[in-house]
Amino acid sequence: MARRNRDDWTEIALRALAEGGLGAVAIEPLAARAGATKGSVYHHFPNREALLRATVERWEREHTEKVIELVESEGTPQDKLRTLFTLVLDTTRKGSVEMALQAGAGNEVIAPVLERVTKKRIGYVTELFVRLGFDRDHARKRALIAFSLYLGQAQMWVSLPGLVEPVLDEAVQVLTAR
């Protein structure tokens, strides 16, 4: 039996979250799924809440902080927006975790992380639109529309995967038009 570390368990929990929602992140089924004992999980996390917290914090790092770092490596604000939209709109097929977290927004562990991530994402996109020359009020409105588009695409990939087409070029064109 392979030894599992904290990262292994948060990866397993992320997959379970994507496939079965918040209820699927439970120690005994995760251990069984991984062919491990509950003790292996408890060695790294004192309880389910700690595992869930570490899992959503990992999601925050990988799907917000690392994405922003990658986007910031681009040149112009237009290039940054296009790269951001490419990353999030073309990969929304992996939006199951996002949708599971949205569905669990009332959970005491998920709620603060989801709020922090949403504020950070909208704030970052607002800044990109400001750098494109939009005043702050219009930049924020466009950022909210962009974030709503992302969530809508993610939800549709989950619930109606055969009916959704990527709208990357159209989204960039509409959101950056004056």
C-alpha positions, -999 to +999 in steps of 0.1 A: +000+000+000+014+034-010+019+060+016-002+091+010+008+126+019-013+158+025-012+167-012-023+132-022-053+134+001-063+169-010-060+157-047-082+127-039-107+150-021-108+174-051-116+146-074-143+134-050-157+169-048-158+173-085-175+139-090-199+139-060-201+173-045-195+183-009-210+151+006-184+130-013-156+146+008-158+121+037-129+104+053-140+068+052-152+067+016-121+086+005-098+062+022-116+032+007-115+048-027-077+052-023-072+017-010-060+031+023-070+031+059-089+060+077-058+063+098-038+073+068-061+103+064-062+111+101-024+110+102-026+143+081-059+157+091-076+156+125-111+156+110-132+161+079-133+198+083-095+201+083-093+179+051-120+201+035-103+233+045-069+221+030-087+209-001-105+242-008-073+262+000-055+240-025-082+248-051-078+285-043-040+284-049-043+263-081-073+279-097-069+315-087-034+324-075-015+303-100-038+314-128-032+351-120+005+345-119+004+329-153-017+356-168+005+383-154+034+369-174+017+382-205+025+416-220-004+439-226-037+440-207-055+427-238-030+397-239-036+391-202-074+391-207-072+368-237-049+344-218-072+345-187-103+338-208-084+310-227-075+294-194-109+296-177-134+294-206-116+266-225-111+245-194-145+249-178-151+212-185-132+209-153-156+233-136-172+205-115-152+215-085-162+251-090-199+241-092-196+218-062-181+247-042-208+271-054-235+246-044-218+243-010-215+280-005-234+279+028-208+255+043-188+272+071-155+260+056-163+268+020-181+301+024-151+322+034-128+307+008-154+311-019-160+347-009-122+355-009-117+338-042-146+356-059-135+390-046-099+383-057-110+371-092-134+400-098-109+425-084-081+412-107-103+413-138-115+448-128-078+459-128-073+444-162-102+464-176-089+495-159-055+489-175-074+487-209-087+523-202-121+517-187-131+538-157-133+518-125-171+516-124-174+502-159-143+480-154-160+464-124-193+459-143-174+442-171-155+421-146-188+409-130-201+401-165-169+381-173-171+362-140-208+355-146-199+342-181-173+319-166-197+305-140-224+300-166-200+282-189-188+260-160-223+251-151-233+243-186-202+221-191-213+201-161-251+199-168-253+202-206-219+193-220-231+184-254-248+218-260-220+242-250-195+257-273-165+277-262-171+314-266-136+327-261-133+350-291-168+364-287-163+370-250-131+389-255-146+409-283-178+418-265-161+426-231-134+448-245-156+467-270-162+504-262 
